[in-house]
Amino acid sequence: MDKNVKVLSVIITIVFSIIFAFINKAVSAGVILGCLISLLYIQLLTINMNETLVEQQSSTKLIISKLFRLSIIIISMLIAMIIPEKINIFGVFFGLMIFKISLLILALKRKGGE
């Protein structure tokens, strides 16, 4: 994974966390949780794809790893639903999208630089 994407994701998360900390601390906590889960998801995806390319994996192992990665996202959303006064579900959703937003920003920046 490109290091620039991780750095940009963390910077965006920090900026939005600080902004939302003054407005609503639950949203700020949700953004942080969502970003951490997103980075964990991408890291696990990278590890799984590296293993898939190096050695042939069974389809069962691929399905289990996909379900495990998706369960991490589901658990983060459930945590936000269980304790909404501490973690906002919309903040978690936005935190999960930060990585994708970072990819989009860097792709547009690279396309504009051509």
C-alpha positions in Angstrom: 0.0 0.0 0.0 1.2 3.5 -0.8 2.6 5.2 2.2 1.2 8.6 1.0 -2.3 7.2 1.3 -1.8 6.2 4.9 -0.2 9.5 5.8 -2.9 11.5 4.2 -5.6 9.3 5.9 -4.0 10.0 9.3 -3.7 13.7 8.6 -7.3 14.0 7.5 -8.4 12.0 10.6 -6.4 14.2 13.0 -7.8 17.4 11.4 -11.4 16.2 11.5 -11.0 14.8 15.0 -9.8 18.1 16.3 -12.6 20.0 14.6 -15.3 17.6 15.8 -13.8 17.5 19.3 -15.0 21.0 19.9 -18.5 20.3 18.4 -19.2 16.7 19.5 -16.7 14.4 21.1 -18.7 11.3 20.1 -18.3 12.2 16.4 -14.6 12.7 16.9 -14.2 9.3 18.6 -16.2 7.8 15.8 -13.9 9.2 13.1 -10.8 7.9 15.0 -12.4 4.5 15.4 -13.5 4.3 11.8 -10.1 5.4 10.5 -8.3 2.8 12.7 -10.6 0.1 11.5 -10.2 1.1 7.9 -6.4 1.0 8.2 -6.6 -2.4 9.9 -8.9 -3.7 7.1 -6.6 -2.5 4.4 -3.5 -4.0 6.2 -5.3 -7.3 6.5 -6.3 -7.1 2.9 -2.7 -6.4 1.9 -1.4 -9.4 3.9 -4.1 -11.7 2.4 -3.4 -10.6 -1.2 0.3 -11.1 -0.7 -0.3 -14.6 0.6 -2.7 -15.3 -2.3 -0.1 -14.2 -4.9 2.8 -16.2 -3.3 0.9 -19.4 -2.7 -2.3 -20.7 -4.0 -5.0 -20.5 -1.3 -8.2 -22.5 -1.2 -11.4 -20.7 -1.9 -12.6 -21.5 1.6 -9.6 -19.7 3.2 -10.3 -16.7 1.0 -13.9 -16.6 2.0 -13.1 -16.9 5.7 -10.5 -14.1 5.4 -13.1 -11.9 3.6 -15.7 -12.6 6.3 -13.2 -11.8 9.0 -12.3 -8.5 7.5 -16.0 -7.6 7.0 -16.7 -8.6 10.6 -14.2 -6.1 11.8 -16.2 -3.3 10.1 -19.5 -4.7 11.4 -18.1 -4.8 15.0 -17.0 -1.2 14.8 -20.5 -0.2 13.6 -22.1 -2.3 16.4 -19.9 -0.6 19.0 -21.2 2.7 17.8 -24.7 1.5 18.0 -24.3 0.1 21.5 -22.7 3.2 23.0 -23.9 6.1 20.9 -23.1 8.6 23.7 -19.4 7.8 23.4 -19.0 6.9 19.7 -21.2 8.3 16.9 -22.1 5.9 14.1 -21.9 8.6 11.4 -18.4 9.4 12.6 -17.4 5.8 12.3 -18.9 5.7 8.8 -16.9 8.8 7.8 -13.8 7.4 9.4 -14.2 4.2 7.3 -14.5 6.4 4.2 -11.4 8.5 4.9 -9.1 5.9 3.3 -11.2 5.9 0.1 -11.3 9.7 0.1 -7.5 9.8 0.5 -7.1 7.5 -2.5 -9.4 9.7 -4.5 -7.5 12.9 -3.6 -4.1 11.3 -4.5 -5.5 9.9 -7.8 -6.9 13.3 -8.8 -3.6 15.0 -7.8 -1.6 12.5 -9.9 -4.0 12.8 -12.9 -3.7 16.6 -12.7 0.1 16.4 -12.6 0.3 14.6 -15.9 
